[in-house]
């Protein structure tokens, strides 16, 4: 599996990957979407982000938790750091009442202990550290013009499957591409505040039985793609064990 093309297909934020170049996924007629977001206490949730909506600019809920927009996107996501995101189908999105639930564990993404840092791969200067496990084979970091990357291979039954870790000023925008979310039949996402930057952990199931998952911040990610969902469990364990170095936000690309 070649590292660079995987990234280009799955997580690049380039102009060529923009929603306008995925017309087959868009609805034939725009839908008017309305609703209200509330917290677990039943109170309106303000400044909650709605994204992957195929409209210009960012959209957040008002003080009353309400939102309204017109879109041809088939799905969208309701997101707030420290909460489980909500995946919605546009065809069902009229007068919605969306409940945001807090992430069961701490709202902070795990910070690496000293033991993790002492075992860092020589030369790797990213903020994400993978768990130390004898089952994972980590390649050396390589430079490809404007980003660094390496692969992490694990066994799933008799097969070898891999994740990719990469970083660089052009590596990605910190969240999954619209097209990947729109193609998904199931989508799970948690987001965290990393010193004012958004850290996203998203996984999706596709109609063809394949899965993808990414844990990322702007310009850095650990991800896998196009893996049979029945084989992905070892990679999920690997991504579940990720931690970030102390003061990670200070070490991100500008």
N, C-alpha and C positions, 0 to 999 in steps of 0.2 A: 504494500500500500504506500503510495507516494504522499509525503506530508503536504507539500504546497498545494496540489490540486484539491485535496480534501478540504483544506481551509478555504480555498477560493469558492468552492461549491457551497460550503455550509455556513461560514461565518463572516465572510468579507462584507464590508459596508460600502463597497464601491458603487459608482453610478450604474454600472452594468447590472447590478443586482437589485436595483430599485423596484418598487411595486409596479411601476408603469410597464416594466418588462415581464410581468406575470399576468397578462390579461385573462388567461384561461381560468385562473383561480378566483377572479373577481366576479361579483354578482352582476347579472345583466342589467338590473335596475337598482339604483341606490335605495337604501332603507333608512327610514327615520327612526333613530334609536333614542329611547328615553328611559329614565329610571332614577333611583336614589340608592346611595351606598350608606350603610349603617354599620356601627360597631357591634360588638357582642352585648353591649349594654342597651342597644336599641336606639342610641342617639345618632344623628346624622354625622357622617364622616366627611369632613372638608379636606380639600387639597389632595384627594386620592387621584392617582393618575390613571387615565384610560389610554392604552396604546395599542399598536398594530391596527390602527383604525383607518389608515389610508387617507388621512386628511392632513393639511398643512399645519405645522406647529404642534405644540403640546396641549393636551386637554386635561383639565383637572376638575373635580367636583367643586361646587360652590359651598358657601357656608351652610346651606341646608342639605348638603350631600347630593344634590341633584345634578343631572347632566342631560344633555340633548345634543345630538349631532346627526348628520347625514353621511352615510358611508356605503361604498360598494365592497368593503372587505367582508369576507364570509365569517370571520371570527375576530374577536378582540380580547384583550386582557385588562383586568382591573387590578391595580398594583399599589401597594404601600410598603415601604421597608419595615421589616419586623412582622409582617403578616403573610399568610398564604394568599398568593394571587388567585384570582377567579377567572377562569376561561369561559367565554361566552360565545354562543353562536348568534350571529346577527339576525337570523330569521326568527329567533325567539325573543329578541330584545325590544320589547315594547312595555312601558310602564313597569319596569323591573324593580325589584327590591333585592339588592345584593348585600349579603352579610359577609363582612371581613372578619376572619378569625386570626388571632395571634399565633405565631409559630410556637408549637408546643415546647421546644427547648428554648434556651436563651436567645433573645433577639440579636445577640452578637455572634458573628461568625467566629469559630474557634481560632484562637491565636496560638501559634506554635510554642511549645515548651522548649527550654534550652536543649533538651535531648534531640529534638527534631532539628534544631539549627546546627548542632554539632555534626549531624550526618548529612548536611546539605551536599548536593552534587557539586563537585569542584567546577567553578566557572559559571554555574547557573545563578543568575542574579534576579530572578523573578520573585514576586511576593507570595505565590502559591507554592507550598511544599507538599509533596506526596508522602503518604505514610510509608514507613520503612517495613517492607515485607519481602521475604525470600522468593515469593511467587512472581514479583514484578521485575522485568528486565528493562532498564532505563538506558536509552541511547545517549550519546554525548550530544551536547547542544551544537546546532549548526546555524550559520548565518546565511540567509538567502536575501540579499539586496537590502531590504528594509525591515526584516524581522528575524528573530531567533526562534528556533523550535527544536523539539526533541520528541521521541515517541516512548511510550510506556506499554510494554507487552505483558499480557497475563494469559493464563490458560483457562479455557472454558471447556470442560470435558476433554476431548482429544484435539480441540482446535486452539489456535493462538489468535487472540484478538487484541486490539490496541486502542489506546487513547493518545491524543496529541496534546502537548503543552507548548504554548507559544507566547511570545510577547514582542512588542514593537510598536512604534508610533502609528503604523498602518495596519496593525493586526486585527482590530475590530472595535466596534463602538460600545461594547459592554453589555449587549443584549442580543438575543437571537434575531435573525433576519425575519422580516414580515412573512416572506414566502414559506419558510419552514413552519411557522405557527399556523398559517392559514391551511397548510396541507394536513395538519395533525387531526387525528380523531379523538385523542386524549392528550391533555397537556397539564403538567404539574409544575408550579414555580414558587420559589421562596426568594425574597430579596432582603438584603441587609444594608445598613448604613455603614460604610467603611470610611470614616473621617470625612464625610461630605460627598463621597463617591458611592455609586450604587454597585453592590455586588449581587449578581443574579445567579441562581441555581435553578436551571430549567431542564425538564425532561419531557419528551413527547413520544407518542406511539403513532405510527403512520399506517395508512390503509394496507400497505403491502407486507405488514408484519415486522417491519424494521423499526428500530428505535434510534433516537439521538439524545444526547444530553450535553449540556455545557455548564461549567461553573466559571464565571468571568466577571471581570471589571474592565473598564475602558483600557484597551491596548494589551490585555493579557487574559488568557483563558486556558482551561484544561477541558478537553471535550472528546467525545467519541461520536461517530455518525455511521449510519447505514449498517447497523449491527442487528442481527436477528434478536428480537426482544427476548426469546427464550435462552439466549446465550449471554445476555448483557450483565447478569448479576455480579460476576467478578469485577467488572469495570465500575458498576455502581458502588460496590464496597470500597473500591479505590477512591472514587470521588467523594464518598461519604466521609472518608478519613482525611480529606484535605484540611490544611490550616494555613493561615497567613502569618508572615513574619511580624514581629512587633513593629508598631508604627508603619504598617504597610502602606497607608495612603501617601506617606512622604516619599515612597520609593517607586510610585507609579510613573509611567511616562506622562509628560505634561499634556 
